[in-house]
Amino acid sequence: MENNDLYQQNTQAQNAYGYTAPTFRQSEDSDDPVIRRKKVKKSYGAGTTTMVIQFILLQVIATIGQFIYMVPAGARLVAENPELANNPAELTPMMISAMQSDGFFMILLNSISYLIANPLAFFIGLSLLGKPFGAKDIFGRMKPVKALGFGFIGVLGIQGLSMVIQHVATMISGMTGVSENMMNMLSFSDNTVQNIVMLLYIVIIAPVTEELLLRGLVLNALSPVDKRFALFASALIFGIFHGNLNQIFNGFLLGLIFGYIALKTGSVKGSIIAHIIANANVMIVSGVCENLIGGDTGIMIENIYMVVMLVAGIIGLVIFLKANGRITSEDKVADYSIDLPEAAGGASWKILLTRPSFWIFTICYGFIAISMITAVSV
């Protein structure tokens, strides 16, 4: 290193002639463990800060969209009920109720919010990292991996397990972690256009933009030191990110397999495919069993499918994981690394959990999850 050579020369001059030579600051490329650890903290902080930024962007876009909706809705309500003109305390909740019951508007607003917030947060996160890689790097060609089809089947097994746990928890507690408004928004209706927008949102927009953000940015930001830590930490963030108790556990487990596929294939393309399969599976099951069949028969068929999916999926997952083995330093989505001396992996959780942005993100989405807890209607 040039600075180290200058330092040694100055030290030799000091020893030879008895004067104090000026010191030179080592470059950031030095082997100083303090500098390296600061780089890791910055990388982890960039990943979690990106999720806080995504949350803020979603709220801003949602607020703008809601304002655009409620202005004409308020005018319509006042026209129908002139006495509401001077009674904002009564008018405001009526406007909010009208908006929340408008399934088409809510699903359209969510679609637009994701299309804007997730990619924008991704590029902001890249800037926070110093742009060590680009979008084209994470969308690179997928490396061939063994038994990938069984990995996709394994996704269904994780969903089956999560659905069983969710059903048991609901039966015991009498509560569900999804609000009634959200359940209505994500259910098929008599409005064909609304159904098409909902399918595009759930099966295409959400998988692509979430994988761009979570596996494309967050997983990479957490992976320079320890890929296995990054896999578990990004899956935890993915679970929290869903903002409802029904999907936190499911999201964590799915985040593990999505991240594993992304790391093994070296591209978010693989995790996007897996994510699409997961979301499409839910929509197909609910669409067929609840809407086309319905009643007790529909519930029975859904339960049978859930058990079959669980068994087949676990078998597929075991085959896939056994064929490809553990995550190693060679498995990566982007060529991004930071050296950290000593037991870096053991320090990784401590570094993550001391990032303020991680807790801001967790508290924000945790608050949303708690607010969505709803008693099961009898």
Phi, psi and chi 1 to 4 in degrees:
 res  aa     phi    psi   chi1   chi2   chi3   chi4
   1 MET       -  139.5  -68.0  -94.1 -179.2      -
   2 GLU   -64.0  -44.6 -178.3  180.0   -4.2      -
   3 ASN   -65.3  -38.9  -75.1  -16.7      -      -
   4 ASN   -64.5  -39.6  -72.3  -23.7      -      -
   5 ASP   -62.9  -42.3  -67.8  -19.7      -      -
   6 LEU   -63.5  -39.4  -71.5  171.7      -      -
   7 TYR   -62.9  -43.5  177.0   78.6      -      -
   8 GLN   -64.4  -39.8  -68.6  175.6   -0.2      -
   9 GLN   -63.9  -40.9  -67.4  172.8   10.6      -
  10 ASN   -66.4  -38.3  -70.3  -30.1      -      -
  11 THR   -64.5  -42.1  -58.0      -      -      -
  12 GLN   -63.3  -40.2  -68.2  171.8   -2.7      -
  13 ALA   -64.1  -39.1      -      -      -      -
  14 GLN   -64.0  -43.0  178.8 -178.5   -0.6      -
  15 ASN   -66.1  -36.2  -67.2  -24.0      -      -
  16 ALA   -79.0  -37.7      -      -      -      -
  17 TYR  -116.5   -1.6  -60.1  103.8      -      -
  18 GLY    74.5   21.2      -      -      -      -
  19 TYR  -117.2  159.1   74.7   92.0      -      -
  20 THR   -90.1  112.8  -57.6      -      -      -
  21 ALA   -80.8  152.2      -      -      -      -
  22 PRO   -63.1  143.6   24.4  -34.1      -      -
  23 THR   -90.5  156.0   57.9      -      -      -
  24 PHE  -121.7  133.3  -66.9   87.2      -      -
  25 ARG   -72.6  131.0 -176.8 -179.6  178.7 -176.6
  26 GLN   -67.9  148.1  -66.4 -176.1  -12.9      -
  27 SER   -71.1  164.5   71.4      -      -      -
  28 GLU   -70.8   -7.0  -69.4 -145.7  -17.9      -
  29 ASP   -89.1    6.6  -69.4  -31.6      -      -
  30 SER   -70.5  173.2   75.3      -      -      -
  31 ASP   -89.4   12.7  -67.0  -28.4      -      -
  32 ASP   -60.8  118.0 -171.8  -17.3      -      -
  33 PRO   -63.5  -28.7   21.3  -32.6      -      -
  34 VAL   -64.7  -43.7  175.2      -      -      -
  35 ILE   -64.5  -42.0  -67.5  176.8      -      -
  36 ARG   -62.8  -43.0  -69.8 -177.5  177.6 -177.5
  37 ARG   -65.8  -35.8 -169.2  171.4  -68.2  -88.9
  38 LYS   -62.8  -37.8  -75.1 -178.2  178.3  178.7
  39 LYS   -64.3  -40.0  -71.9 -176.4  177.5 -179.1
  40 VAL   -66.5  -43.9  174.4      -      -      -
  41 LYS   -59.3  -41.5  -71.7 -178.7  178.4  180.0
  42 LYS   -63.2  -40.8  178.6 -178.3  177.0 -178.6
  43 SER   -66.6  -47.6 -172.8      -      -      -
  44 TYR   -62.9  -42.5  -71.5    8.5      -      -
  45 GLY   -62.5  -37.0      -      -      -      -
  46 ALA   -63.7  -40.2      -      -      -      -
  47 GLY   -63.8  -46.1      -      -      -      -
  48 THR   -76.7  -33.3   50.8      -      -      -
  49 THR   -63.3  -36.2  -60.9      -      -      -
  50 THR   -59.0  -38.5  -62.3      -      -      -
  51 MET   -70.6  -33.4  -63.2  -52.9  -61.0      -
  52 VAL   -66.1  -43.1  174.5      -      -      -
  53 ILE   -61.6  -41.2  -68.2  171.2      -      -
  54 GLN   -61.1  -41.6 -173.4  -93.4   -3.2      -
  55 PHE   -62.1  -44.8  177.4   84.0      -      -
  56 ILE   -63.8  -43.7  -65.8  172.2      -      -
  57 LEU   -60.0  -43.4  -71.2  171.2      -      -
  58 LEU   -60.2  -42.1  -77.8 -180.0      -      -
  59 GLN   -67.2  -40.4  -57.1  -46.2  -54.4      -
  60 VAL   -64.1  -47.4  170.7      -      -      -
  61 ILE   -64.0  -41.7  -63.2  167.6      -      -
  62 ALA   -63.4  -41.5      -      -      -      -
  63 THR   -62.8  -44.0  -59.4      -      -      -
  64 ILE   -62.1  -45.8  -65.7  172.4      -      -
  65 GLY   -62.2  -42.3      -      -      -      -
  66 GLN   -65.3  -38.6  -69.8  166.4    5.4      -
  67 PHE   -63.6  -44.0  177.9   78.7      -      -
  68 ILE   -60.5  -36.9  -67.1  172.8      -      -
  69 TYR   -74.3  -43.8  179.8   92.1      -      -
  70 MET   -76.6  -22.3  -73.8 -164.1  -71.2      -
  71 VAL   -61.7  -54.9  168.7      -      -      -
  72 PRO   -68.6  -31.7   22.2  -32.3      -      -
  73 ALA   -64.6  -40.4      -      -      -      -
  74 GLY   -65.4  -41.3      -      -      -      -
  75 ALA   -62.7  -38.9      -      -      -      -
  76 ARG   -66.5  -42.1 -175.0  178.0   65.6 -106.7
  77 LEU   -65.9  -38.6  -72.7  169.6      -      -
  78 VAL   -67.4  -37.4  169.2      -      -      -
  79 ALA   -63.8  -36.4      -      -      -      -
  80 GLU   -79.1  -30.9  -64.0  171.3   -6.4      -
  81 ASN  -134.0   83.4  -54.0  -82.2      -      -
  82 PRO   -55.0  -27.6  -25.0   34.6      -      -
  83 GLU   -65.8  -16.7   68.4  -83.4    7.3      -
  84 LEU   -77.2  -13.5  -65.8  174.6      -      -
  85 ALA   -58.6  -36.2      -      -      -      -
  86 ASN  -107.3   21.2  -61.9  -42.7      -      -
  87 ASN  -133.5   69.4 -168.6   -4.4      -      -
  88 PRO   -62.8  -26.3   21.6  -33.1      -      -
  89 ALA   -63.7  -29.7      -      -      -      -
  90 GLU   -94.6  -32.0 -174.3  175.9  -11.7      -
  91 LEU   -69.6  -42.6  175.7   61.4      -      -
  92 THR   -58.8  -52.0  -59.0      -      -      -
  93 PRO   -62.2  -28.9   17.4  -29.0      -      -
  94 MET   -69.1  -39.0  -70.1  178.5   67.0      -
  95 MET   -65.4  -42.3  -70.5 -169.0  -62.3      -
  96 ILE   -64.2  -42.6  -65.6  174.8      -      -
  97 SER   -62.6  -41.5  177.2      -      -      -
  98 ALA   -63.9  -40.2      -      -      -      -
  99 MET   -66.4  -46.9  178.3 -172.9   65.8      -
 100 GLN   -67.2  -26.9  -68.8  178.4  -19.2      -
 101 SER   -86.0   -6.6   60.7      -      -      -
 102 ASP   -88.0   90.6 -171.0  -22.8      -      -
 103 GLY   -60.5  -38.3      -      -      -      -
 104 PHE   -63.9  -44.5  176.8   72.1      -      -
 105 PHE   -63.3  -44.3  169.6   76.5      -      -
 106 MET   -64.6  -42.2  -65.4  -57.9  -64.7      -
 107 ILE   -71.0  -34.2 -162.6   68.0      -      -
 108 LEU   -67.1  -41.7 -178.8   62.6      -      -
 109 LEU   -63.4  -41.7  179.4   59.8      -      -
 110 ASN   -63.7  -40.8  -87.1  -91.4      -      -
 111 SER   -62.3  -48.0  -58.9      -      -      -
 112 ILE   -64.2  -40.9  -65.8  172.6      -      -
 113 SER   -60.3  -45.5  -61.7      -      -      -
 114 TYR   -66.4  -40.4  -94.3   55.0      -      -
 115 LEU   -63.9  -29.1  -81.2  172.0      -      -
 116 ILE   -93.5  -52.2  -63.0  173.7      -      -
 117 ALA   -67.3  -46.2      -      -      -      -
 118 ASN   -66.6  -50.0  -72.6   -3.2      -      -
 119 PRO   -63.3  -39.0  -24.0   35.7      -      -
 120 LEU   -64.0  -42.4 -174.2   54.6      -      -
 121 ALA   -63.8  -36.5      -      -      -      -
 122 PHE   -59.5  -48.4  168.5   79.2      -      -
 123 PHE   -71.5  -32.3  -73.8  107.7      -      -
 124 ILE   -65.7  -42.2  -67.2  174.1      -      -
 125 GLY   -61.7  -39.3      -      -      -      -
 126 LEU   -59.7  -40.8  -83.9 -175.8      -      -
 127 SER   -64.8  -39.9  -63.9      -      -      -
 128 LEU   -62.8  -33.5  -66.3  175.7      -      -
 129 LEU   -79.2  -11.1  -74.9  174.2      -      -
 130 GLY    89.3   18.1      -      -      -      -
 131 LYS    51.2   55.7  -62.0 -177.6  178.9  179.0
 132 PRO   -74.1  -14.1   29.9  -35.1      -      -
 133 PHE  -152.2  171.6   54.9   89.3      -      -
 134 GLY  -126.8  177.6      -      -      -      -
 135 ALA   -60.6  -36.5      -      -      -      -
 136 LYS   -66.0  -25.7   65.1  178.5 -178.3  179.6
 137 ASP   -70.9  -39.7  -62.4  -48.0      -      -
 138 ILE   -81.1  -18.1   65.7  170.2      -      -
 139 PHE  -100.3   25.2  -79.0  101.8      -      -
 140 GLY   -68.2  177.6      -      -      -      -
 141 ARG   -64.2  134.9 -175.1  176.7 -179.4 -179.4
 142 MET   -71.0  131.2  -68.4  172.5   56.5      -
 143 LYS   -74.6  142.3  -64.7 -175.1  -62.3 -175.1
 144 PRO   -67.1  132.5   23.6  -32.6      -      -
 145 VAL  -126.4  157.6  -63.2      -      -      -
 146 LYS   -76.6  141.0  -60.2  175.7 -177.9  177.7
 147 ALA    52.9   39.7      -      -      -      -
 148 LEU   -61.4  -34.7 -177.8   57.5      -      -
 149 GLY   -59.0  -37.5      -      -      -      -
 150 PHE   -68.0  -30.2  -75.1  102.0      -      -
 151 GLY   -64.4  -40.6      -      -      -      -
 152 PHE   -66.2  -36.7  -66.6  147.4      -      -
 153 ILE   -66.3  -34.3  -65.6  174.4      -      -
 154 GLY   -60.8  -30.7      -      -      -      -
 155 VAL   -58.8  -40.7  168.7      -      -      -
 156 LEU   -66.3  -35.1  -55.3 -177.1      -      -
 157 GLY   -64.1  -40.7      -      -      -      -
 158 ILE   -64.1  -41.4  -69.6  175.7      -      -
 159 GLN   -63.4  -41.0  -76.1 -171.3  -53.6      -
 160 GLY   -60.6  -44.4      -      -      -      -
 161 LEU   -62.1  -44.9  174.6   62.1      -      -
 162 SER   -63.7  -39.3  -60.5      -      -      -
 163 MET   -66.0  -38.8  -70.4  170.2   67.7      -
 164 VAL   -62.8  -48.5  169.4      -      -      -
 165 ILE   -61.6  -40.7  -65.8  173.8      -      -
 166 GLN   -63.9  -43.0  179.0 -178.4  -42.0      -
 167 HIS   -63.2  -44.2  -82.8  -71.2      -      -
 168 VAL   -63.5  -45.4  171.9      -      -      -
 169 ALA   -61.7  -38.9      -      -      -      -
 170 THR   -68.1  -40.4  -60.1      -      -      -
 171 MET   -64.7  -39.6  -71.1  174.2   59.7      -
 172 ILE   -74.0  -44.9  -66.3  174.5      -      -
 173 SER   -89.3  -23.1   65.9      -      -      -
 174 GLY    72.0   15.0      -      -      -      -
 175 MET  -126.9  150.6  -51.1  -69.6  -75.0      -
 176 THR  -122.1  150.6  179.0      -      -      -
 177 GLY   -88.9    9.9      -      -      -      -
 178 VAL  -121.6  131.3 -179.8      -      -      -
 179 SER   -67.8  158.4   67.2      -      -      -
 180 GLU   -63.7  -36.6 -173.8  175.3  -13.3      -
 181 ASN   -62.7  -41.3  -73.6  -32.1      -      -
 182 MET   -68.3  -40.2  174.9  172.2  -82.2      -
 183 MET   -61.3  -40.5  -68.2  177.6   67.5      -
 184 ASN   -67.8  -39.0  -68.4  -25.6      -      -
 185 MET   -64.4  -36.8 -179.3 -177.2   72.2      -
 186 LEU   -96.0   14.2  -60.2  178.6      -      -
 187 SER  -107.5  153.2  -60.6      -      -      -
 188 PHE   -67.3  145.8  -72.9   96.4      -      -
 189 SER  -129.4 -173.8   68.6      -      -      -
 190 ASP   -82.8   -7.3  -63.9  -29.4      -      -
 191 ASN   -89.3  108.7 -172.0  -32.9      -      -
 192 THR   -62.2  -42.6  -57.2      -      -      -
 193 VAL   -62.3  -42.1  176.7      -      -      -
 194 GLN   -62.1  -41.1  178.2  179.2  -27.6      -
 195 ASN   -63.7  -39.7  -68.5  -22.6      -      -
 196 ILE   -65.1  -45.5  -67.6  172.9      -      -
 197 VAL   -62.7  -40.6  174.1      -      -      -
 198 MET   -62.5  -44.3  178.9 -173.2   64.6      -
 199 LEU   -63.9  -41.5  -72.7  172.4      -      -
 200 LEU   -61.9  -40.7  -74.4  173.9      -      -
 201 TYR   -65.7  -49.7  167.4   63.0      -      -
 202 ILE   -76.6  -39.2  -65.3  175.1      -      -
 203 VAL   -93.4  -24.0 -179.4      -      -      -
 204 ILE  -119.2  -59.2  -57.3  -62.8      -      -
 205 ILE   -62.9  -51.1  -65.1  172.6      -      -
 206 ALA   -62.1  -50.2      -      -      -      -
 207 PRO   -59.1  -45.2  -25.8   35.3      -      -
 208 VAL   -67.8  -48.9  173.2      -      -      -
 209 THR   -73.1  -33.6   61.6      -      -      -
 210 GLU   -69.8  -39.1  -72.7  178.5    5.8      -
 211 GLU   -68.9  -37.7  -69.8  -51.1  -55.0      -
 212 LEU   -56.2  -45.0  173.0   70.7      -      -
 213 LEU   -78.7  -49.7 -176.6   62.0      -      -
 214 LEU   -79.2  -50.7  -88.7  -60.8      -      -
 215 ARG   -86.7  -30.0 -103.7   57.8   65.8  178.6
 216 GLY   -76.2  -36.0      -      -      -      -
 217 LEU  -111.1  -59.0 -168.7  -74.9      -      -
 218 VAL   -64.0  -47.7  175.6      -      -      -
 219 LEU   -57.8  -43.3  176.2   62.3      -      -
 220 ASN   -67.6  -40.0  -77.2  -45.7      -      -
 221 ALA   -64.2  -28.9      -      -      -      -
 222 LEU   -94.3   -3.5  -61.1  175.0      -      -
 223 SER  -100.9   -4.6   67.5      -      -      -
 224 PRO   -59.2  -30.6  -24.7   34.9      -      -
 225 VAL   -96.5  -47.5  175.7      -      -      -
 226 ASP  -144.5  109.9 -172.4  -27.1      -      -
 227 LYS   -65.0  -37.0  -60.8  -68.6 -167.3  -58.4
 228 ARG   -70.0  -38.3  -81.5  170.8  -74.8 -174.6
 229 PHE   -60.6  -45.1  156.0   76.2      -      -
 230 ALA   -60.3  -38.5      -      -      -      -
 231 LEU   -61.6  -49.3  176.8   61.6      -      -
 232 PHE   -71.1  -41.1  -81.4   87.1      -      -
 233 ALA   -67.3  -42.8      -      -      -      -
 234 SER   -67.8  -33.2   62.5      -      -      -
 235 ALA   -67.0  -38.7      -      -      -      -
 236 LEU   -62.4  -45.7  173.4   63.1      -      -
 237 ILE   -62.8  -39.1  -69.5  173.0      -      -
 238 PHE   -62.1  -41.4 -177.0   60.3      -      -
 239 GLY   -64.4  -47.5      -      -      -      -
 240 ILE   -62.2  -37.8  -63.2  171.1      -      -
 241 PHE   -57.2  -26.5  161.6   77.0      -      -
 242 HIS   -71.2  -21.5  -79.2   81.7      -      -
 243 GLY    67.4   23.5      -      -      -      -
 244 ASN  -151.1  146.3   66.7   77.1      -      -
 245 LEU   -64.6  -28.5  -63.7 -178.8      -      -
 246 ASN   -63.5  -32.1  -79.6   16.2      -      -
 247 GLN  -108.4   -4.6  -69.6 -178.6  -69.8      -
 248 ILE   -62.8  -50.1  -74.2  178.5      -      -
 249 PHE   -68.9  -44.4  179.9   71.0      -      -
 250 ASN   -61.0  -43.0  178.1   55.9      -      -
 251 GLY   -63.9  -37.8      -      -      -      -
 252 PHE   -63.0  -48.1  170.3   69.4      -      -
 253 LEU   -65.3  -43.3  -66.8 -179.6      -      -
 254 LEU   -66.0  -36.1  -73.2  174.5      -      -
 255 GLY   -60.8  -34.1      -      -      -      -
 256 LEU   -63.8  -46.8  -70.9  176.0      -      -
 257 ILE   -74.3  -36.5 -172.4   62.9      -      -
 258 PHE   -62.2  -44.9  -66.1  163.2      -      -
 259 GLY   -66.1  -39.5      -      -      -      -
 260 TYR   -61.3  -45.0 -176.6   89.8      -      -
 261 ILE   -64.5  -42.1  -69.5  173.4      -      -
 262 ALA   -62.9  -42.9      -      -      -      -
 263 LEU   -68.5  -40.7  -72.1  169.2      -      -
 264 LYS   -71.8  -37.8  -74.2  -65.5 -178.0 -179.6
 265 THR   -86.6  -14.6   60.7      -      -      -
 266 GLY    72.4   23.1      -      -      -      -
 267 SER  -158.9  148.0  171.6      -      -      -
 268 VAL   -76.5   -7.0  -64.6      -      -      -
 269 LYS   -59.2  -42.2  -70.9  179.4 -178.6  177.7
 270 GLY   -64.6  -42.7      -      -      -      -
 271 SER   -71.3  -31.2   59.2      -      -      -
 272 ILE   -64.2  -43.9  -73.0  174.3      -      -
 273 ILE   -60.4  -45.3  -65.8  171.4      -      -
 274 ALA   -62.5  -39.8      -      -      -      -
 275 HIS   -66.8  -41.2 -157.9  149.7      -      -
 276 ILE   -62.0  -42.8  -71.2  173.5      -      -
 277 ILE   -60.4  -44.2  -69.9  172.7      -      -
 278 ALA   -61.8  -48.7      -      -      -      -
 279 ASN   -70.4  -39.5  -73.3   13.8      -      -
 280 ALA   -64.4  -36.9      -      -      -      -
 281 ASN   -59.9  -44.5  176.8   59.3      -      -
 282 VAL   -62.6  -43.9  172.2      -      -      -
 283 MET   -67.0  -38.0  -62.9  -48.9  -61.1      -
 284 ILE   -65.9  -45.3  -68.6  172.1      -      -
 285 VAL   -61.4  -50.2  172.6      -      -      -
 286 SER   -66.3  -38.5   62.6      -      -      -
 287 GLY   -64.9  -43.1      -      -      -      -
 288 VAL   -76.9  -51.9  172.1      -      -      -
 289 CYS   -73.7  -38.7  -64.0      -      -      -
 290 GLU   -91.4  -35.4  -63.5  175.1   16.1      -
 291 ASN   -97.9  -45.4  -65.6   85.8      -      -
 292 LEU   -81.1  -42.7  -66.2 -178.9      -      -
 293 ILE   -92.4  -61.4  -58.6  174.3      -      -
 294 GLY    71.5  175.8      -      -      -      -
 295 GLY    63.9 -161.6      -      -      -      -
 296 ASP   -65.9  -32.9  -66.7  -23.7      -      -
 297 THR   -63.5  -43.7  -57.0      -      -      -
 298 GLY   -62.3  -41.0      -      -      -      -
 299 ILE   -64.4  -42.7  -65.4  174.8      -      -
 300 MET   -63.3  -45.4 -179.6 -175.6   69.1      -
 301 ILE   -64.6  -38.3  -67.2  175.7      -      -
 302 GLU   -63.1  -41.4 -176.1  176.0    3.0      -
 303 ASN   -66.6  -41.0  -70.6  -24.5      -      -
 304 ILE   -63.7  -45.0  -67.2  173.0      -      -
 305 TYR   -61.5  -38.6  176.2   76.7      -      -
 306 MET   -61.7  -42.0 -176.9  171.5   59.4      -
 307 VAL   -68.4  -45.0  173.3      -      -      -
 308 VAL   -61.3  -43.7  172.6      -      -      -
 309 MET   -61.1  -40.0 -177.5  172.1   62.0      -
 310 LEU   -63.7  -49.1  172.0   60.6      -      -
 311 VAL   -66.6  -51.0  174.6      -      -      -
 312 ALA   -62.6  -38.8      -      -      -      -
 313 GLY   -66.8  -41.6      -      -      -      -
 314 ILE   -65.2  -40.8  -70.9  177.8      -      -
 315 ILE   -61.8  -46.0  -66.1  173.1      -      -
 316 GLY   -62.0  -39.8      -      -      -      -
 317 LEU   -65.6  -42.2 -171.9   60.7      -      -
 318 VAL   -62.2  -44.0  170.0      -      -      -
 319 ILE   -61.6  -44.5  -66.8  173.2      -      -
 320 PHE   -65.0  -47.5  176.4   60.5      -      -
 321 LEU   -67.0  -38.8  -65.9  177.0      -      -
 322 LYS   -66.5  -35.0 -172.5  174.1 -179.1 -179.7
 323 ALA   -71.6  -29.0      -      -      -      -
 324 ASN  -111.0  -12.8  -67.6  -78.4      -      -
 325 GLY    73.0 -170.1      -      -      -      -
 326 ARG   -75.1  159.4  -58.8  176.1   66.3 -179.9
 327 ILE   -71.0  132.3  -64.8  -64.0      -      -
 328 THR  -122.1  177.4   68.7      -      -      -
 329 SER   -65.9  -17.8   58.9      -      -      -
 330 GLU   -79.7  -17.7  -59.8  -59.7  -42.5      -
 331 ASP   -85.0  122.5  -61.1  -43.0      -      -
 332 LYS  -159.3  153.2   55.2 -170.7  175.8 -177.2
 333 VAL   -92.0  -40.1  179.6      -      -      -
 334 ALA  -131.2  152.6      -      -      -      -
 335 ASP   -80.6   82.5 -168.0   10.4      -      -
 336 TYR  -140.8  120.9  172.9   53.7      -      -
 337 SER  -148.6  151.8   62.1      -      -      -
 338 ILE  -134.3  129.8  -64.6  175.4      -      -
 339 ASP   -78.0  136.4  -66.9  -32.1      -      -
 340 LEU  -137.2  120.2 -174.0   68.3      -      -
 341 PRO   -69.9  164.2   26.6  -34.1      -      -
 342 GLU    64.2 -149.9  -60.1  172.5    0.0      -
 343 ALA   -83.9   78.1      -      -      -      -
 344 ALA   -64.0  -40.9      -      -      -      -
 345 GLY   -60.7  -40.4      -      -      -      -
 346 GLY   -64.9  -27.6      -      -      -      -
 347 ALA   -87.0  -12.4      -      -      -      -
 348 SER   -61.8  -45.6  -67.4      -      -      -
 349 TRP   -64.4  -38.8  -78.3  106.5      -      -
 350 LYS   -62.3  -42.8 -179.0  178.4  179.4 -179.1
 351 ILE   -64.0  -44.9  -66.6  173.8      -      -
 352 LEU   -63.0  -47.3  175.4   65.7      -      -
 353 LEU   -73.6   -7.2  -63.8  177.9      -      -
 354 THR  -102.1    6.5   53.0      -      -      -
 355 ARG   -83.5  118.9  -60.3  -53.3   90.4 -152.6
 356 PRO   -56.8  -35.7  -25.8   35.0      -      -
 357 SER   -64.4  -29.7   52.8      -      -      -
 358 PHE   -63.9  -42.4  171.8   80.7      -      -
 359 TRP   -76.8  -31.5  -68.8  107.2      -      -
 360 ILE   -62.7  -46.7  -66.6  172.3      -      -
 361 PHE   -59.8  -46.5  157.2   77.6      -      -
 362 THR   -63.4  -43.1  -58.9      -      -      -
 363 ILE   -66.1  -42.2  -69.8  170.9      -      -
 364 CYS   -61.2  -51.1  -71.2      -      -      -
 365 TYR   -75.2  -27.6  -84.2  102.9      -      -
 366 GLY   -65.7  -39.2      -      -      -      -
 367 PHE   -62.3  -42.4  176.3   79.2      -      -
 368 ILE   -63.0  -43.0  -68.6  176.4      -      -
 369 ALA   -60.9  -42.4      -      -      -      -
 370 ILE   -66.9  -38.7  -67.3  172.7      -      -
 371 SER   -67.6  -17.9   67.9      -      -      -
 372 MET   -92.0   -6.4  -76.2 -165.7  178.9      -
 373 ILE   -63.0  126.3  -63.5  175.7      -      -
 374 THR  -132.5  139.3  -51.9      -      -      -
 375 ALA   -68.0  139.7      -      -      -      -
 376 VAL   -73.3  128.0  177.0      -      -      -
 377 SER   -73.4  139.2   56.4      -      -      -
 378 VAL   -95.2      -  179.5      -      -      -
